[in-house]
């Protein structure tokens, strides 16, 4: 069985702020977007908080209308209640009329636009060339989109078959970016268990998206429990709230893993974008307090496609692959780790940086925003 995880950063629609050659071009937009959403979550909106909200709303180009201008990167999504009063006379000041989180329901979201077709082609090529039997897809828009992408892959790459089984459960991310699973014919998805409604003691959801449990049956009849994940991001700042949420997510996954082991399940995979490094306190429960093994620590995990430079080991899974940017994981229970025959990071669809390039890329990849993703696909072959 070849299993892989890939944060595709959306298949057909991607946030406009991310579609730039310079990854820092719209960092202020991302920072303002994150700060404004945090302010919206305050139980009480003080005068200072309201003033800051108006400042950020104006800077993001949404002072006069929720949708912003055509050239803006964000919009206010209001479900009910009223956040802001906008007099018809543009000379009159705008005013935050909501006095706290309970007065309205909504958020500020990043506008999306169609992903560049070259980037979509790069994603298709990466997935097709790796040819995993089981693929955890991180940041996919929906199951219909994942199905449509199979058609895109088949047509663009002239593939006789793609993935037979596809499953995505809508999660907690308001942007509609979820974690799903794709598996080939012969690897059917059986029982599915969602944790989208699990709550922390404060009453808020544990998971930023979800941590579904998928039961896969291999052609040999073996059962494998696959738990795809996408932990809380560091975008907008790695503040104590973000770190606490990742720690809570890590602890929750540990509890699922321990329950499965207690039920007699031996073959378990925890994989995906955990948004933190191996030495972080947030991932310590998973990496140090269970018997899960990181596939990248296996002696057969050797295929990095990385021109080692300046002492780098080439184990990073994000951006330029630097060692300190390992945030995507493939964690295996001991029974599976013992059966790893090969593994690595697939980078041909990722931007390789300045010359000399750190890895070989597809010839169509000529600009950063043509990359399949900022993440590198992680995979392992398991003789099960």
N, C-alpha and C positions, 0 to 999 in steps of 0.2 A: 504494500500500500504506500503510495506517495501522497503525503499530506503537506499542505502549504497554507500560509496566511499572507494576505496582501491588502494593505490599506490603499484602495484605488482612488481615494479622494474624489468620489463621485464619478459615475460612468458617463452621464450625458450632460448634466448641469453642475457647474462649479461656481463657487462664490466669485464674483467679479474681482474682489480685492486680491484673490490668489492668482488671477490670470495676468501675470506680469513677469517679464524677464528678470527684473530685480526683485528678489524675495522680500526686500525691506521697503519697497516702493510705497506700500499702503499700510505700513506698520501702525501709523498713527490712527488710521481708520479702525484697525483691529483692536488697538488699545482702547479707543473711545467707545467702540461697540461693547467691549467687555465691561468697561467701567459703568456705562449707562445701564446695562442689564443688572449689574450688582446694585446700583442705586434703586432701580425699580423694585427689587426684592425687599427693600427696607420696610419694616412694619409701619413706621411713621416717617413721613416726609417732612423734615424740618425746613425752615426757611433757607438754610445753607444748602441742603440737599436739593431743594427745588431750583435754587439759583444755578447750581452745578448741572442739573439736568438740562436746563434751558441752554446753558453754555455749550454742552455737548451736542444737544439736538441741533443747535444752530451750526456748529462746526461740521456736523455730519450732513448738513443740507436739508434738514427735515423741519425747519422752524415754521414753514408756511403750509406744509401738507405732509401727511403721514408717509406718503410714497416717495417724498423727496423729489429732487430734480432728475432729469433723464441721465445726468452725468454723475449722480451720487451712487454710493456703494451700499447704502443701508436703507431700510424702511421700518416704520413702526407698524407692527401687527397688533391690532386691537380686537379683542374678542367681545368684551362688554365693558360698560362703564366709560368714564371719560378721564383722560389723562391731562389734556392740554386744551385751553380755550384760545381760539384764534379769531379775534374780531375781523369783520369784513374789511375794515379800514386797515391797510397794511402799516399805517403809521402808529396805530395803537399797539401797546406792548402785548406779547403773548404771555400766558400765565399757566403754570401747573395748578390745576384745580383738584386733582386727586390728593388726598391727605395721607395715603399709605397704601400698602399692597392690597388691602381688602377692598379698596374703592374701585379698582378696575382690574381687568385681566388682559394681559398683553405683554409684549416684549419688543425689542429692536432686533431685527434679523438682517443678515447679510443678503443683499440681492444676488441672484444667480444669473448666469448666462450660459449659453450652450458651450460645452467644452470644445476646444479646438479639435478639428477632425484628426489632425496628426496625433494629438495626445490620445484620442480614443483609439487610434490604430496602434499606438505604442502599448496601451493597456491590453488590447486584444492579442498583440504579438507575445507579450510577456506571459499572459495566461495560457495561450496556446502552446508556446514552446516549452514551458515548464511541464505542462500536461499532468498536473496533479490529479490523483483520483478523488481526493477530498480537498476542497479549497474553502477556507474561511475568507469571506469577502467583507472587508471593513470599509465603512462609509459608502455603502450602496444606498441608492435612493428608495427603492422598493422592490418587491418581487416582480411586478410587471416590467420594471426597468431592467432588472437582471435578466428576465426572459428575453426582452428586446435586444439586450446586448449579446445574447447567444446568437440571435439572427444576424446581428451586425458582424460578429466574429466569423460566422459560417460564410457569409457573403464576401467579406473583404479578404479572407484568408483561404477561401475555397476548402473549408474543413468538411469532411464527411460526417462528423458528429461533434457535438459540444457536450454540455452537461445535461444529463437526463433528469436529475433531481435538484430542485432549487427551493430554498426556504428562507424567508426573512419575516421576522415579527416586528411590527412597528414598535419603536422604543420610545424613550423619554426625551430625545433631542428634538426641540421645536423646529430645527432646520430639516428634519426628515432624513437624517443620515443614520443608518442602522447597521447592525452586524448580521450577516447571513451566512448560509452554507450552500455550496454547490458540490454535487458528487456525481460521478459517472455511472453509467449503466453497470449494474453489478454491485454497487455500493449504495443500496437504498437507505433513505432516512426513515427511521422508525419513530419511536416515542420522542416527543418534543416537550420540553418543560421550560417555561419562561419565568424570569424573575423581574419582569418589568415593573411589577407593583410592589416589590419588596421595599420596605421603608426603614430609614435610620431612626434612632430614638427621637430626633427632632421632628419627625413626621414627613421629611422630604425623601424622595426616592434615593435608594442606594446607588443605582447605576445611571450614568449619564445617557446610556443607550439601553442596553440590556445585557444579561449574561445568560443566554439560552443554553440549555443542555440538549444536544442532539445525539440520538443513538444511531450509529451507523453499523450496518452488517456488511462484512467483507465477503468476497466470493468463497472464502474458505468456511464461512459460517461464524467467524469470530465477531463479537460485539465490541464496539469501541464507542466510548462516550466522549463527545467533542464539545468543548465549551469555548466558543469564540468571545472575545472581549475587546472593548475599546474604552479604556479608563479615561478619567477626567483629564482634559488637555491642560497644558501650561500656557496656552495663548492668553494674552492679556495680563500675564504675570503669575508667577508661581507663589501665590499668597497662601497664608495658613489655611484658608477655607478650601482652596484647591487641593492642598496637600492632605488635609483631613478627609476630603472626599475620596481621593485615591486610596488612602489607607483603609477607609471603610469598605471600599470596593475590593481591595486585596483580602481583607479579613473575611468578607462575604464569600469570595471564591474559595478560600481555604475551607470554610464551613461546608460548602457544597462538595468539595473534593473529599473531605473527611467523611461526610455522610455516604458518598458513593463507595468509598473504600470499606466502610463499615457494613454496607449492603452486599459486599462481596464482589464489587466491580474492580477488576484488575487493570483494564485497558482504558486509560483516561488521558485526554490531551487538553491542556489549557493553552490557548494561543491567541495571538492578535497584537494590537497596539496598546501597550500598557502605559505609554506616555511617561516613563521614568526609567532611570538607569539601574543596573544591577546592584549598585552600592547604596541605593536610596533606602531610607527608613520606610517609605511607603510600600515598597515591594518586599520588604523583609519577611512579612508573614508567609508569602508565597514561596520565596526563593530560599529562605533559611529555616522555616519552621514546618515544612512538609518534606516528604521524600520525593517531591517532583524534581525531575532532572531537566536542566536546560539542554536542548538538543545541540546547541552550539558548543557545548562542552564535550561532546562525544568525539573520540579520535577519528571517526569516519566523517565528521562534519568538516570538510576541507575545501569545498568548491565556492570560493569567494569572488572570483573574477575581479581581483583587486591587485593593481600594481603597487605592492607595498612600498611606501615612501616614508622617509624621516622617522623610521621606527614604528609606524602604524601597523597594527595587526590586521586591519581591514574588517573588524567585526561590527562596526557601526551599521545600523539599519536605516538611518535617516539622512537625507541631504547628501553630503559628500562622503558618508561612510566612516567618518572619524570615530575612533574607539569610544569617545565619550558620548556618542549619539546612538547607542544601542537602546532602542525603546520598543522594538517589536520582538516577540518571543514565540517559541514553540516549546512548551514545557510538557514533559512526558512522565507518566507513572513509571516506576522501575521496570515493570515487565515489558513495556514498550521501548524504553531507553536501551535495554539490553539487546534489542533486536534491530537497532538502527544500522543500516548498511551503507548509507550515504546521506549527505546533507550539505546545505550551503545557502548562500544568498544570491539571488538572481538580479543582476543590475543593468542589463542591456537597455532597459527602457527608462533608466534614471539618468538625470543630468550629471555628467562626469566632472564638471568643474573646468578650470583652466588647463591648458596644455602644459605638460603631457597629460593626457586624460588618464584617470585612475582606472578605467575599465573600458572595454569595447562596448560600443552602443550600436543600435540599429542606424543605418545610414540616413533615415528620415529625421532623426533627432538632431536638429541643428540649432535650436533655441531652447532656453530653459523651460518656457511655458509649453513646449511640445512634449515634455516628459510625461510618461504614464502617471507618475506620482513622485512625491518627495520621499516616499518610503520604498524600501527594497523588499522584494518578496523573499520570505524565508521558507525553506522546505526541508523535508527529510523523507527518506525511504525507509520503511519498516517492514521487515520480513515477518508478516503475520498471516 
